[in-house]
Amino acid sequence: FQMAAEEWREKLIPILDGINGYNPVNVETLEEYIHFQASSDKYNFEANLTLMKLYQFQPHKYDHDVALKILLKAVMALPETHLPLLLSVLPLNQQSNEDINRIVTMCGHLEACSFSEFWASVEENSDLVEKVTGFKQETKKFVTELLNTTYQNVDVDMVKTYLGRIDDGEFQDIVKANKWRIENGVIYIRGQEEHIKPKRILAKIDFDNVSNIISTART
């Protein structure tokens, strides 16, 4: 039996309430919720961070597959800065893990707008990406948001490359969803003021806490 999103929301209320978030008895329930998120379009950063903190204080309960799903969902949540926050509470004995470094590298390519490198890394790391539903779709949404806030017009072929050399059908769906106009091989993007929205800062952390992970991933 798999609970629906509303049922999960009700079940999580007492778990995420204050000091209850540090109760190790909640690990199994939160892990089940991560699997639910990984197979759906749902995402709850607070619940995921709570579980990662429990892993930090109870490293013997650490589940590597669950942690990878949490980090992948954080990449899918860009431009939110969830990944560094989650990495900062990662158990110390996992901070040089190869799988985690691969996720950090993928995210780094995407944040740096190195789209060719990002899509190449997605293909190289398909074993990781396939752990969550909709990874490619959500990261494509992030790319289109960047295009919308950066360009007034841009070459069609360039955009297709930025989006991972997608087929014409998917490309037309993206054009329609973003209300782009195409003329003579050029995409004209509607007024940038419609796309630019204030960004809410969730938290401020010391990025030195995750510097060793990032530096290892880049070597």
C-alpha positions in Angstrom: 0.0 0.0 0.0 1.4 3.4 -1.0 0.1 6.5 0.7 -1.0 9.5 -1.3 0.7 12.9 -1.0 -2.0 14.3 1.3 -1.7 11.3 3.6 2.1 11.8 3.7 1.6 15.4 4.5 -0.5 14.6 7.6 1.9 11.9 8.7 4.9 14.2 8.5 3.4 17.0 10.7 4.3 15.5 14.1 7.6 14.1 12.8 8.8 17.5 11.7 7.6 19.3 14.7 10.5 20.8 16.7 12.6 18.3 18.7 10.7 15.3 17.2 12.8 15.7 14.1 15.8 14.4 16.0 14.1 11.2 17.1 15.8 8.2 15.4 12.6 6.3 15.5 11.5 8.4 12.6 14.3 7.3 10.3 12.3 4.4 8.7 9.3 6.6 8.0 11.3 9.4 6.5 13.2 6.9 4.3 9.8 5.5 3.0 8.9 9.1 2.2 12.1 9.6 0.2 11.2 6.6 -1.9 7.8 8.1 -2.5 9.4 11.4 -3.6 11.8 9.6 -5.9 9.0 7.9 -7.7 6.8 11.0 -8.0 7.0 14.7 -8.7 6.7 15.5 -4.9 9.5 17.2 -3.0 9.9 18.2 0.6 13.2 19.7 1.5 12.4 20.0 5.2 11.8 16.3 5.5 14.9 15.4 3.5 17.1 17.7 5.6 15.7 16.2 8.7 16.6 12.7 7.6 20.1 13.8 6.6 20.6 15.3 10.1 19.4 12.0 11.6 22.0 10.2 9.5 24.6 12.7 10.8 23.9 11.9 14.4 23.1 8.2 13.8 25.6 7.2 11.1 24.9 3.5 11.7 21.4 4.1 10.3 22.8 5.7 7.1 21.2 4.3 3.9 23.4 5.2 0.9 20.6 4.7 -1.7 18.3 7.0 0.2 20.9 9.7 0.6 21.6 9.6 -3.2 17.9 10.1 -3.9 17.8 13.1 -1.5 20.8 14.7 -3.2 19.4 14.1 -6.7 16.1 15.6 -5.8 18.0 18.7 -4.5 19.7 19.0 -7.9 16.2 18.9 -9.5 15.1 21.8 -7.2 17.6 24.3 -8.7 17.9 27.2 -8.5 17.2 26.5 -4.8 20.4 26.1 -2.9 19.4 22.9 -1.2 22.3 20.7 -2.3 25.1 22.6 -0.3 22.8 22.5 2.8 22.3 18.8 2.6 26.0 18.2 1.9 26.9 20.2 5.0 25.2 17.6 7.3 26.4 14.5 5.4 28.1 12.0 7.7 31.8 12.6 7.7 32.6 9.0 6.5 30.5 9.7 3.3 32.0 13.0 2.3 34.5 11.5 -0.2 32.1 8.9 -1.6 32.4 8.5 -5.4 28.6 8.5 -6.0 28.1 11.7 -4.1 31.0 13.3 -5.8 29.5 12.4 -9.2 26.2 14.2 -8.2 28.2 17.2 -7.0 30.0 17.3 -10.3 26.8 17.1 -12.3 25.3 19.9 -10.3 28.4 22.0 -10.7 28.2 21.7 -14.5 24.6 22.8 -14.5 25.1 25.7 -12.2 28.0 26.9 -14.3 25.9 26.7 -17.4 28.3 24.2 -18.9 25.3 22.4 -20.5 27.2 20.1 -22.9 29.3 18.8 -20.0 26.2 18.5 -17.9 24.3 16.4 -20.4 27.3 14.3 -21.0 27.6 13.6 -17.3 23.9 12.7 -17.1 24.5 10.0 -19.7 27.6 8.8 -18.0 25.8 8.6 -14.7 22.6 7.1 -15.8 22.8 4.6 -13.0 22.4 7.5 -10.6 19.9 9.6 -12.5 17.5 6.6 -12.9 17.1 6.5 -9.2 14.6 9.4 -9.3 11.7 10.0 -11.7 11.8 13.1 -13.9 15.5 14.2 -13.4 16.0 15.2 -17.0 12.6 17.0 -17.2 13.2 19.0 -14.1 16.7 20.0 -15.0 15.5 21.0 -18.5 13.0 23.4 -16.7 16.0 24.9 -14.9 17.8 25.5 -18.2 14.7 27.1 -19.8 14.4 29.4 -16.8 18.0 30.5 -17.3 17.4 31.1 -21.0 14.3 33.1 -20.2 16.1 35.4 -17.8 19.3 35.7 -19.9 18.4 36.0 -23.6 16.0 38.2 -25.6 16.8 36.1 -28.7 18.9 33.0 -29.3 19.7 30.5 -32.0 17.4 27.5 -32.2 20.2 25.0 -32.6 22.0 26.4 -29.6 19.0 26.0 -27.4 18.5 22.4 -28.5 22.1 21.8 -27.5 21.6 23.5 -24.2 18.6 21.2 -23.6 20.5 18.0 -24.4 19.9 17.7 -28.1 16.2 17.0 -27.7 13.9 15.8 -30.5 11.6 18.1 -32.4 8.5 17.0 -30.6 9.8 17.8 -27.1 11.4 21.0 -28.4 8.1 22.2 -29.7 6.4 21.4 -26.3 9.0 23.5 -24.6 8.6 26.4 -27.1 4.9 26.4 -26.5 5.1 26.1 -22.7 7.5 29.1 -22.5 5.6 31.1 -25.2 8.7 31.5 -27.4 8.4 32.8 -30.9 10.6 31.3 -33.7 11.5 33.1 -36.9 14.3 32.2 -39.3 16.0 29.8 -36.9 16.0 32.3 -34.0 14.0 32.1 -30.8 12.5 35.3 -29.5 11.9 35.2 -25.8 9.0 37.2 -24.3 9.7 40.1 -22.0 12.3 39.1 -19.4 10.5 41.0 -16.7 7.8 38.3 -16.8 10.3 35.6 -16.0 12.4 37.3 -13.3 11.0 36.7 -9.9 12.3 37.6 -6.4 14.3 34.8 -4.9 13.6 33.8 -1.3 16.8 32.9 0.6 16.2 29.9 2.8 19.3 29.9 4.9 22.9 31.0 5.1 25.6 28.4 5.7 29.4 28.2 5.8 30.4 26.7 2.5 33.7 25.7 3.9 31.8 22.8 5.4 31.4 21.2 2.0 34.6 22.5 0.3 36.3 19.1 0.6 33.5 17.4 -1.2 33.5 19.9 -4.0 37.3 20.0 -4.4 37.4 16.2 -4.5 34.7 16.1 -7.2 36.6 18.5 -9.4 39.9 16.6 -9.2 
